[in-house]
Amino acid sequence: LAILLSTTLQIFPGIRITENELSTRSVKYNLYIEWQKNIFRFFIVMLCSSIAWFGANNLDKFFSIVGSFACVPLVYIYPPMLHFKAVAKTKIHKAADVPLCIFG
């Protein structure tokens, strides 16, 4: 029940970013734009629900795809990239970070 009720909190940042990209106009005093955003939100929630419902048997494959695109860069690419931007002062340190990012 807690997971079901927290879905709106989990999906809110993604929907907010996406609808800001789709419409830059304000919804204040404009019912047409407000309803456009409400319909967009409804379809996004229905899409996520459908993927969860029909993909329940293949959940392990979904986690594998998400892990390969999100977690691998988090482990192998982002640390040398952050070191390059924030800490590396000498050319030797920067030169060592570049191959680590490429081969990561």
Summary of the structure (lengths in Angstrom):
residues: 104
radius of gyration: 20.4
end to end distance: 39.6
largest distance: 58.4
contacts: 223
relative contact order: 0.07
helix: 84%
strand: 0%
